[in-house]
Amino acid sequence: MRNIIPAAIVACLTIAPACMAPVGASNDEVASLTSSTNTTIPIGVTSTTTKPVKHNAIGVTQIEINAPTNYVWQVLTNFDKYPNMFKNVKSCKVTKRDGNLVFTNSHLKSHWFFYDSDQQAVNDLGDAPNTLTWHTVGGSFSSLDGKWELKPCAKGNRCMATYTLALDGAPGVPTPLLSFVLHTMQKEIVGSLKKTVETDYQQRRNI
């Protein structure tokens, strides 16, 4: 595998377990997330295989978005607009729709452990507007699964977005390092979603 591990990232290994926890997680929750080697998690349910998928790194990140849940869902499932929202996505096209399943092909910039520029994914929109699950078909890892969970906040038109990422298949890469990279990616992704949604929603309200 053609990877270069920056020395600065290796130096951060000692803080990687703490980075994996969602906001407000208890010590027990932190332990359960950071000891996830060979753990089966209930995402990627649209996988073409009937066998449970095991992952050696799992990360969970939460962020509050100042916009209604339905609006966040609309932006999140507008796959053609992903290059405008996520800086590491050069292009994203819907190649097929089959009921609640949406098949996408993305061209990505090389970063971290992603050495394949093309990524095919299957997205399950069956639990709209609350849960979006996806998994890759081929690519840099033997398995890469994601889950977005959107829930209305108690006050105002706000949404709590929880993003779970789980992966397996990076030979020779220590799990703590993989976990650190995973969480770093998540923070960047949820931050980009928040910025895009809130900017667009505010502009529409001002019209």
Secondary structure as the mmCIF struct_conf table of DSSP 4:
data_model
#
loop_
_struct_conf.conf_type_id
_struct_conf.id
_struct_conf.beg_label_comp_id
_struct_conf.beg_label_asym_id
_struct_conf.beg_label_seq_id
_struct_conf.end_label_comp_id
_struct_conf.end_label_asym_id
_struct_conf.end_label_seq_id
HELX_RH_AL_P HELX_RH_AL_P1 ALA A 7 ALA A 11
TURN_TY1_P TURN_TY1_P1 CYS A 12 CYS A 12
HELX_RH_3T_P HELX_RH_3T_P1 LEU A 13 ILE A 15
HELX_RH_AL_P HELX_RH_AL_P2 ALA A 16 CYS A 19
TURN_TY1_P TURN_TY1_P2 MET A 20 MET A 20
BEND BEND1 ALA A 21 ALA A 21
HELX_LH_PP_P HELX_LH_PP_P1 PRO A 22 PRO A 22
TURN_TY1_P TURN_TY1_P3 VAL A 23 GLY A 24
HELX_RH_AL_P HELX_RH_AL_P3 ASN A 27 THR A 34
BEND BEND2 SER A 35 SER A 35
TURN_TY1_P TURN_TY1_P4 THR A 37 ASN A 38
STRN STRN1 THR A 39 THR A 40
BEND BEND3 PRO A 42 PRO A 42
TURN_TY1_P TURN_TY1_P5 VAL A 45 THR A 46
BEND BEND4 THR A 48 THR A 48
BEND BEND5 LYS A 51 LYS A 51
HELX_LH_PP_P HELX_LH_PP_P2 PRO A 52 VAL A 53
STRN STRN2 LYS A 54 HIS A 55
BEND BEND6 ASN A 56 ASN A 56
STRN STRN3 ALA A 57 ILE A 65
BEND BEND7 ASN A 66 ALA A 67
HELX_RH_AL_P HELX_RH_AL_P4 THR A 69 LEU A 76
TURN_TY1_P TURN_TY1_P6 THR A 77 THR A 77
HELX_RH_3T_P HELX_RH_3T_P2 PHE A 79 LYS A 81
HELX_RH_AL_P HELX_RH_AL_P5 TYR A 82 MET A 85
TURN_TY1_P TURN_TY1_P7 LYS A 87 ASN A 88
STRN STRN4 VAL A 89 ASP A 98
TURN_TY1_P TURN_TY1_P8 GLY A 99 ASN A 100
STRN STRN5 LEU A 101 LEU A 108
STRN STRN6 HIS A 111 HIS A 111
TURN_TY1_P TURN_TY1_P9 TRP A 112 PHE A 113
STRN STRN7 PHE A 114 PHE A 114
BEND BEND8 SER A 117 SER A 117
STRN STRN8 ASP A 118 ASP A 127
TURN_TY1_P TURN_TY1_P10 ALA A 128 ASN A 130
STRN STRN9 THR A 131 THR A 136
BEND BEND9 VAL A 137 SER A 142
STRN STRN10 SER A 143 PRO A 152
BEND BEND10 ALA A 154 ASN A 157
STRN STRN11 CYS A 159 ASP A 168
TURN_TY1_P TURN_TY1_P11 PRO A 171 GLY A 172
HELX_RH_AL_P HELX_RH_AL_P6 THR A 175 ASN A 206
#
